[in-house]
Amino acid sequence: MAKPLFSIVIPTYNRQDLLYYAIQSVLWQTFGDYEIIISDNFSTDGTASVVSQFKDSRVKYIRTPEHFVLSDNFEFARKHANGTLIIMMSDDDIFLPAMLEILHKEYRQHNAEFLFSKLAEYKDNSFPGLERNILTCPSFSGASRIIDADELLIPLFTFGNITLNYHPSAFAFSSTLANTVANRTGRFFQTNGVEFFAWPLAAVLSNKIVYIDLPLVICGRTKKSWGSNLVLGNPGKNEIKKYIDDVDKIPKCAPFTNFTYCNLVAEGLLMAKKLYPKELERYTFDVAQYTIETLNELTKRKRMGVNVSHEIAEVKAYLTKNPALKKEISQRQQLVKKPFWRRVRSQIGDLGAYRLTEKVRMPKKIRKITSTGAEKVRRGEVNTGLKISGADFGFHDILGAAKFLTGFIPKERKIEVPDAMRVVGGN
């Protein structure tokens, strides 16, 4: 059997309701040279039954011999990929129909080993916050360009101004590249934040990095999504424990043991530097900014009602042992126009803070924003970035959001919408 160009690998666990959409969005692709590998992480729901509904021979189902922590499941799944290029797709995300065709064109044109695009975000009707059935799309030009590793990595290592996304679903990497890393270190996905170990190595080892300034992936935010529960909201002590039980408990490289987004980044970056010191020598890990952003995130969680007293105490103890670092952090915070707690208050997704204010003001604020977004759509200005309500445009799930967004792909990128999507389309 011929080797496919793309392997779309979907690690999943107990998300049968979301998995259907992910698989369907791949089968709607206008480019057909791919395989879909569903890696079932020992689910106890009807995941296998959902997969069996798809009769396409390109859909393949594998199951772990036991329940693995997140990074182990990713590595287990990756090893089953046969394609030249691999995409690790989150089971709550979907691809726009043109995703693989555009990646294929860029791959052929540049012979690149590492490619990625922008992504949009959809909060479904189960999202644990006030923004439901909401599609957020960043501004985009539709153009593609070669970037260097610095543009991708310096903002990560400095915890600075992030302008690019790092979400796994939006990245395609060559199997040769992944095997090169795995042959040297034992595996390609090493840490809980899988992308923060793998992407820096892919960036410095690849021959070319292609960035496509077009949202070809919609990142799903649901009541089951990791980000919705451990970054954007407070689902409660039991739910938080459930998510934490699904990852490695003790970081091997990061100074702190908390489960903040910052610590996921830190563990991945520091592990990558440890195993590839020469290749990543030019990238200095900014401990001070990492600590500041960790405190920001913990304070945000505290304001949502999450008990993070142990985590905050750990950071304070670390600073007590490192007075020079504590002094540097104090100096940096004095230069910030807004104290970090005010910056935290304004972050998108602060679902638990100011609950009374949210109940009174936020629905009106959200409606104002989505109304502005709707006006942009009517003026044909989707590429300037917007946030819209599905209720205004007749869609109520992530597939409908994809159908809507596909209609605004720039003319030079325009690809015909599949007939099946015209009929279903989430409406």
Secondary structure as GFF3:
##gff-version 3
##sequence-region A 1 427
A	DSSP	beta_strand	6	12	.	.	.	ID=ss1
A	DSSP	alpha_helix	16	27	.	.	.	ID=ss2
A	DSSP	beta_strand	34	40	.	.	.	ID=ss3
A	DSSP	alpha_helix	47	52	.	.	.	ID=ss4
A	DSSP	beta_strand	59	63	.	.	.	ID=ss5
A	DSSP	alpha_helix	70	78	.	.	.	ID=ss6
A	DSSP	beta_strand	85	88	.	.	.	ID=ss7
A	DSSP	beta_strand	94	95	.	.	.	ID=ss8
A	DSSP	alpha_helix	99	110	.	.	.	ID=ss9
A	DSSP	beta_strand	114	123	.	.	.	ID=ss10
A	DSSP	beta_strand	134	137	.	.	.	ID=ss11
A	DSSP	beta_strand	144	147	.	.	.	ID=ss12
A	DSSP	alpha_helix	149	158	.	.	.	ID=ss13
A	DSSP	three_ten_helix	168	170	.	.	.	ID=ss14
A	DSSP	beta_strand	171	174	.	.	.	ID=ss15
A	DSSP	alpha_helix	175	185	.	.	.	ID=ss16
A	DSSP	alpha_helix	194	205	.	.	.	ID=ss17
A	DSSP	beta_strand	209	221	.	.	.	ID=ss18
A	DSSP	alpha_helix	226	230	.	.	.	ID=ss19
A	DSSP	alpha_helix	237	244	.	.	.	ID=ss20
A	DSSP	alpha_helix	261	275	.	.	.	ID=ss21
A	DSSP	alpha_helix	287	303	.	.	.	ID=ss22
A	DSSP	alpha_helix	309	321	.	.	.	ID=ss23
A	DSSP	alpha_helix	323	335	.	.	.	ID=ss24
A	DSSP	alpha_helix	340	345	.	.	.	ID=ss25
A	DSSP	alpha_helix	355	378	.	.	.	ID=ss26
A	DSSP	three_ten_helix	382	384	.	.	.	ID=ss27
A	DSSP	beta_strand	386	389	.	.	.	ID=ss28
A	DSSP	three_ten_helix	390	392	.	.	.	ID=ss29
A	DSSP	alpha_helix	398	406	.	.	.	ID=ss30
A	DSSP	three_ten_helix	411	413	.	.	.	ID=ss31
A	DSSP	alpha_helix	419	423	.	.	.	ID=ss32
###
